[in-house]
Amino acid sequence: MLSLWTSLLLAGCLLQPSNSQTENQKVKQRSLRQKDLDILDRYNGLCVQGPMGHPGRDGNPGVNGIPGTPGIPGRDGAKGEKGECMKESIEESWTPNFKQCAWSSLNYGIDLGKIAECTFTKMRSYSALRVVFSGSLRLKCKTACCQRWYFTFNGAECSGPLPIEAIIYLDQGSAELNSTINIHRTSTVEGLCEGIGSGLVDVAVWVGTCADYPRGDASTGWNSVSRIIIEELPK
């Protein structure tokens, strides 16, 4: 019985490897693993890169960041060229406004004073008045003389910009040429006056003398129609 037990122990010792053999096997395994790693590292650098994968989808929008600080104010730019003036206001439509006063035969032989008058209603203060006198005028004298026919507005001559007038000058003539010749000619006195306020305006035609010349024998509106035409015009 003793000999059998002893035989089993001896057999177990023979089957079990020694400690030195076990250590040798572990060293060999570590060496093999290290060689494998070295080979992988060597060939990884030589591997060809594969095709690019499909682009990924956009991610979810992020939340707003913290507002930045205000930037430095910019400098003034170069001065631009002067532009054209444009009227933005819508002007009212213009309605014609005119008047005519006519006389069949004035036959005014006065040399100084008012000849005819026509009252007009001016609608706007910023408009201008165009006036026309059409009629027969005559001047007669034995020596040099001059007469002046002119317009007044409410008793005053036009000052915007200048008076509206017409003159006739007659020389003293000579013995061969009759200086007392009596010729009546239809003539006109016409002009544009600005700066007259709105409302009633008394427009009149007068006759007077010229500066530095004696007056002669004047006649207005003989044997013919005379008229005053007044028209309001936009500026």
Residue pairs with C-beta under 8 A, 6 or more apart in sequence:
94 234
95 123
96 231
97 121
97 122
97 123
97 231
97 232
98 229
98 230
98 231
98 232
99 118
99 120
99 229
99 230
99 231
100 118
100 227
100 228
100 229
100 230
101 116
101 117
101 118
101 227
101 228
102 225
102 226
102 227
102 228
103 116
103 221
103 225
103 226
103 227
104 225
105 221
105 222
105 223
105 224
105 225
106 115
106 116
106 135
106 220
106 221
106 222
106 226
107 219
107 221
107 222
107 223
108 115
108 116
108 207
108 219
108 220
108 221
109 217
109 218
109 219
109 220
110 207
110 218
110 220
111 147
111 207
111 209
111 215
111 216
111 217
111 218
112 207
112 208
112 209
112 215
113 206
113 207
114 204
114 205
114 206
115 149
115 204
115 205
115 206
115 207
115 220
115 221
116 133
116 204
116 205
116 221
116 226
116 228
117 202
117 203
117 204
117 205
118 203
118 204
118 228
118 230
119 200
119 201
119 202
119 203
120 129
120 200
120 201
120 203
120 230
120 232
121 199
121 200
121 201
122 129
122 196
122 197
122 198
122 199
122 200
122 201
122 232
123 198
123 232
124 198
124 232
124 234
125 197
125 198
126 235
127 232
127 233
127 234
127 235
128 160
128 192
128 193
128 194
128 196
128 232
128 233
128 234
128 235
129 153
129 192
129 193
129 194
129 196
129 201
129 203
129 230
129 231
129 232
129 233
130 190
130 191
130 192
130 193
130 229
130 230
130 231
130 232
130 233
131 151
131 164
131 190
131 191
131 192
131 193
131 203
131 228
131 229
131 230
131 231
132 188
132 189
132 190
132 227
132 228
132 229
133 149
133 151
133 188
133 189
133 190
133 205
133 226
133 227
133 228
134 186
134 187
134 188
134 226
134 227
134 229
135 186
135 187
135 220
135 221
135 224
135 225
135 226
135 227
136 184
136 185
136 186
136 187
136 219
136 220
136 221
136 222
136 223
136 224
136 226
137 149
137 166
137 168
137 184
137 185
137 186
137 187
137 218
137 219
137 220
138 168
138 182
138 183
138 184
138 185
138 218
138 219
138 220
138 222
139 145
139 146
139 147
139 168
139 169
139 170
139 216
139 217
139 218
139 219
140 170
140 180
140 181
140 182
140 216
140 217
140 219
141 170
141 172
141 179
141 180
141 214
141 216
141 217
142 172
142 179
142 180
143 172
143 179
143 214
144 169
144 170
144 171
144 172
144 213
144 214
145 169
145 170
145 213
145 214
145 215
145 216
146 167
146 168
146 169
146 170
146 209
146 210
146 213
146 214
146 215
146 216
147 167
147 168
147 207
147 208
147 209
147 210
147 215
147 216
147 218
148 165
148 166
148 167
148 207
148 208
148 209
148 210
149 165
149 166
149 167
149 168
149 189
149 205
149 206
149 207
149 220
150 157
150 163
150 164
150 165
150 166
150 189
150 205
150 206
150 208
151 157
151 158
151 163
151 164
151 165
151 189
151 191
151 193
151 203
151 204
151 205
151 206
152 202
152 203
152 204
152 206
153 193
153 196
153 201
153 202
153 203
154 196
154 201
154 202
155 202
155 204
157 163
157 164
158 164
158 191
158 193
159 195
160 193
160 194
160 195
160 196
161 194
164 189
164 190
164 191
164 192
164 193
165 189
165 191
166 187
166 188
166 189
167 210
168 187
168 218
169 210
169 213
170 179
170 216
171 179
172 179
173 179
173 180
173 181
184 219
184 222
184 223
184 224
186 224
189 205
192 233
194 235
203 228
203 230
205 220
205 228
207 218
207 220
209 215
220 226
